[in-house]
């Protein structure tokens, strides 16, 4: 069996920036073991697989080591593949997820807009806060436990940019990983970085799903619902955020790096 594969740089309009994701369209679901092996072989933060289901698309995401419930940049990459390579013209484009409901996708002047569930989070326990202080070695202004991650607010954006994380310490936490963030200078409202060593990703270049927690936090702190965010990894990427009730609209651009064919013959043999 041969499968088409696309590698897309998401949350950027330039190659070699943003977050690379692999996208594999399927006619029907492949065995989970095969999808995980493809994701491991790709060795990217995420590989997305989708299957057409009447007027919608079922979508799943895999890191090199595990399947995840939600991924922003690989969803953006999948929409880009459908729009730019597979001729999809419907509005909205709907991705159905296994655990996070429907994701409505549309085009806007700023790029591809994704309608995601908001993650309001809650305060971390005092004992966990002590562990976080020890792991990071910096002053923590605020700490929020989200659905997947722990959001940590630092004093200024330079601390976020200069952070050298303790990956082993982060891996010991009972969370997908941590997001560090701070208020930013113009033209951005906030900056962030994301570390997920438990999921085989030491630092994720640009994390759409993290902004479902970041955007409502900063919307409340800054008193505004429209936000421009920079994820300050080495590759960096820009995420436009709009908090709208219990949803967060995340918008970004994407560019195609490569198209190819996967030869899966004997892929599940030992």
C-alpha positions as CSV (number, residue, x, y, z in Angstrom):
1,X,0.0,0.0,0.0
2,X,1.3,3.4,-0.9
3,X,0.1,6.6,0.9
4,X,0.5,10.2,-0.1
5,X,2.3,12.4,2.5
6,X,2.7,16.1,2.8
7,X,5.0,18.1,5.1
8,X,3.7,21.5,5.9
9,X,5.3,24.4,7.9
10,X,2.4,25.7,10.0
11,X,1.9,29.1,11.6
12,X,4.3,30.8,9.2
13,X,4.3,32.1,5.6
14,X,8.0,31.2,5.1
15,X,9.6,27.8,4.7
16,X,11.8,26.5,7.6
17,X,9.9,28.6,10.1
18,X,6.8,27.8,12.2
19,X,6.1,24.2,13.1
20,X,6.5,21.3,10.6
21,X,3.7,18.7,10.5
22,X,3.2,15.7,8.3
23,X,-0.2,15.1,6.8
24,X,-1.4,11.7,5.5
25,X,-4.8,11.5,3.8
26,X,-6.4,8.1,4.1
27,X,-9.4,6.5,2.4
28,X,-10.1,4.5,5.5
29,X,-8.3,4.2,8.9
30,X,-5.0,2.3,8.8
31,X,-4.1,0.2,11.8
32,X,-3.1,2.3,14.8
33,X,0.3,0.5,15.0
34,X,1.0,1.6,11.4
35,X,0.0,5.2,12.0
36,X,2.2,5.3,15.0
37,X,5.1,3.8,13.1
38,X,4.7,6.4,10.3
39,X,4.7,9.2,12.9
40,X,7.8,7.8,14.5
41,X,9.5,7.5,11.2
42,X,8.6,11.1,10.3
43,X,10.0,12.2,13.7
44,X,8.1,15.4,13.7
45,X,6.1,16.9,16.6
46,X,2.9,15.6,15.0
47,X,1.7,13.6,12.0
48,X,-2.0,14.0,11.2
49,X,-4.2,11.4,9.5
50,X,-7.6,12.2,8.2
51,X,-10.5,10.2,6.5
52,X,-13.4,11.7,4.6
53,X,-16.7,11.0,6.2
54,X,-19.6,12.3,4.0
55,X,-19.1,16.2,4.1
56,X,-16.7,16.1,7.1
57,X,-13.3,14.6,7.9
58,X,-12.3,12.5,10.8
59,X,-8.8,13.4,12.1
60,X,-6.2,11.9,14.4
61,X,-2.8,13.1,15.5
62,X,0.3,11.2,16.6
63,X,3.6,12.4,18.0
64,X,6.7,10.1,17.5
65,X,5.6,8.1,20.6
66,X,1.9,8.6,21.3
67,X,-1.5,9.5,19.9
68,X,-2.8,12.9,21.2
69,X,-6.3,14.3,21.7
70,X,-5.8,17.7,20.1
71,X,-3.2,19.3,17.9
72,X,-3.4,22.8,16.4
73,X,-0.5,23.0,14.0
74,X,-1.2,19.6,12.4
75,X,-4.9,20.6,12.0
76,X,-3.8,23.8,10.3
77,X,-1.5,21.7,8.1
78,X,-4.3,19.3,7.2
79,X,-6.6,22.2,6.2
80,X,-3.8,23.6,4.1
81,X,-3.4,20.2,2.3
82,X,-7.2,20.0,1.6
83,X,-7.4,23.6,0.3
84,X,-4.1,23.8,-1.6
85,X,-3.5,20.2,-2.8
86,X,-6.8,18.2,-2.7
87,X,-9.1,20.9,-4.1
88,X,-11.5,21.2,-1.2
89,X,-13.7,24.3,-1.5
90,X,-16.4,23.8,1.1
91,X,-17.1,26.3,3.9
92,X,-16.7,25.5,6.7
93,X,-14.3,22.6,6.6
94,X,-15.2,20.4,9.6
95,X,-12.7,18.0,11.3
96,X,-14.3,15.5,13.7
97,X,-12.1,14.5,16.7
98,X,-12.4,11.5,18.9
99,X,-12.4,13.4,22.2
100,X,-12.6,17.2,21.6
101,X,-15.7,17.5,19.4
102,X,-15.9,19.1,16.0
103,X,-13.3,21.7,14.8
104,X,-14.7,24.1,12.3
105,X,-12.1,25.5,9.9
106,X,-12.5,28.5,7.5
107,X,-10.3,30.9,5.5
108,X,-9.8,34.5,6.6
109,X,-7.6,37.4,5.6
110,X,-5.1,36.3,8.2
111,X,-4.9,32.7,7.0
112,X,-6.7,29.6,8.1
113,X,-9.0,30.0,11.1
114,X,-9.6,27.1,13.5
115,X,-12.4,27.1,16.0
116,X,-11.2,25.2,19.1
117,X,-12.6,24.5,22.5
118,X,-11.4,27.0,25.2
119,X,-9.3,25.6,28.1
120,X,-9.9,27.8,31.2
121,X,-7.7,25.8,33.5
122,X,-7.4,26.1,37.3
123,X,-4.8,26.8,39.9
124,X,-2.1,24.2,40.5
125,X,-1.6,22.7,44.0
126,X,0.9,24.3,46.3
127,X,3.1,21.1,46.3
128,X,3.2,21.1,42.5
129,X,4.1,24.8,42.5
130,X,7.1,24.1,44.7
131,X,8.2,21.4,42.2
132,X,7.8,23.8,39.3
133,X,9.9,26.5,41.0
134,X,12.6,23.9,41.6
135,X,12.5,22.6,38.0
136,X,12.6,26.1,36.4
137,X,14.7,27.9,38.8
138,X,12.9,31.3,38.2
139,X,10.3,33.4,39.9
140,X,6.8,32.2,38.9
141,X,4.1,34.9,38.8
142,X,1.2,32.5,38.1
143,X,0.6,28.8,37.4
144,X,-2.5,27.3,35.8
145,X,-3.2,23.6,35.2
146,X,-5.0,23.1,31.9
147,X,-6.6,20.1,30.3
148,X,-3.2,18.8,29.1
149,X,-0.5,21.2,30.2
150,X,0.7,23.5,33.0
151,X,0.8,27.2,32.1
152,X,3.6,29.1,33.9
153,X,3.7,32.9,33.8
154,X,7.1,34.6,34.1
155,X,8.1,38.2,34.8
156,X,9.2,39.2,31.3
157,X,9.6,37.9,27.8
158,X,13.4,37.7,28.0
159,X,13.1,35.0,30.6
160,X,10.8,33.1,28.3
161,X,13.2,33.5,25.4
162,X,16.3,32.6,27.4
163,X,14.9,29.6,29.4
164,X,17.1,26.5,29.3
165,X,14.7,23.9,30.6
166,X,15.3,20.8,32.7
167,X,13.7,18.3,30.5
168,X,14.0,15.4,33.0
169,X,12.3,17.5,35.6
170,X,9.5,18.5,33.2
171,X,9.1,14.8,32.3
172,X,8.4,14.0,36.0
173,X,5.3,16.2,36.1
174,X,1.8,14.7,35.7
175,X,1.0,16.7,32.6
176,X,1.7,16.5,28.8
177,X,4.2,19.3,29.5
178,X,4.6,22.9,30.4
179,X,4.0,26.2,28.7
180,X,6.0,29.2,29.8
181,X,4.7,32.7,28.9
182,X,5.0,36.4,29.6
183,X,3.5,39.7,28.4
184,X,5.2,40.8,25.2
185,X,6.3,44.1,23.7
186,X,4.7,45.4,20.5
187,X,3.7,44.1,18.0
188,X,2.7,41.0,20.2
189,X,0.5,40.7,23.2
190,X,2.3,37.7,24.7
191,X,5.1,35.2,24.0
192,X,5.4,31.6,24.9
193,X,7.4,28.4,24.6
194,X,6.2,24.8,25.0
195,X,8.1,21.7,26.3
196,X,6.7,18.2,26.0
197,X,9.5,15.7,26.7
198,X,7.0,13.1,28.0
199,X,5.5,13.0,24.4
200,X,8.9,12.8,22.7
201,X,9.0,16.5,21.9
202,X,11.6,18.4,24.0
203,X,10.4,21.8,22.6
204,X,7.5,22.2,20.2
205,X,8.2,25.0,17.8
206,X,4.6,26.4,17.6
207,X,1.7,24.8,19.5
208,X,-1.8,25.7,18.5
209,X,-3.5,23.7,21.2
210,X,-1.5,25.5,23.9
211,X,-3.1,28.7,22.8
212,X,-6.5,27.4,23.9
213,X,-5.2,27.9,27.4
214,X,-2.9,30.9,26.7
215,X,-5.5,33.0,24.9
216,X,-8.2,33.1,27.6
217,X,-5.5,33.7,30.3
218,X,-4.1,36.7,28.5
219,X,-7.5,37.9,27.3
220,X,-8.5,38.2,31.0
221,X,-5.2,39.8,32.1
222,X,-5.0,42.3,29.2
223,X,-8.7,43.0,28.9
224,X,-9.0,42.2,25.2
225,X,-10.3,39.3,23.2
226,X,-8.2,39.7,20.1
227,X,-4.6,38.8,20.6
228,X,-1.4,38.5,18.6
229,X,0.9,35.8,20.0
230,X,4.5,34.8,19.2
231,X,5.8,31.4,20.1
232,X,9.5,32.2,20.6
233,X,11.1,28.9,19.7
234,X,14.2,28.8,17.4
235,X,11.8,28.4,14.4
236,X,9.2,30.8,15.9
237,X,5.6,31.3,14.7
238,X,2.7,33.7,14.9
239,X,-0.8,32.8,16.2
240,X,-3.7,35.2,16.0
241,X,-6.2,34.4,18.8
242,X,-9.7,35.5,19.4
243,X,-11.6,34.4,22.6
244,X,-15.3,34.0,21.8
245,X,-17.4,32.5,24.6
246,X,-16.2,29.0,25.3
247,X,-14.2,28.8,22.1
248,X,-10.9,30.2,20.9
249,X,-10.4,31.1,17.2
250,X,-6.8,30.4,16.2
251,X,-5.5,31.7,12.9
252,X,-2.3,31.2,11.1
253,X,-0.7,30.6,7.7
254,X,1.0,27.6,6.2
255,X,3.4,26.6,3.4
256,X,4.2,23.3,1.8
257,X,7.7,22.0,2.2
258,X,7.4,18.6,0.4
259,X,5.0,16.1,-1.1
260,X,5.8,12.4,-1.4
261,X,4.7,8.8,-1.2
262,X,5.0,6.4,1.7
263,X,5.6,2.8,0.8
264,X,4.0,0.8,3.6
265,X,4.8,-2.7,2.3
266,X,5.8,-4.9,5.2
267,X,5.4,-2.0,7.5
268,X,3.9,-4.1,10.3
269,X,6.2,-7.1,10.0
270,X,8.7,-7.7,12.8
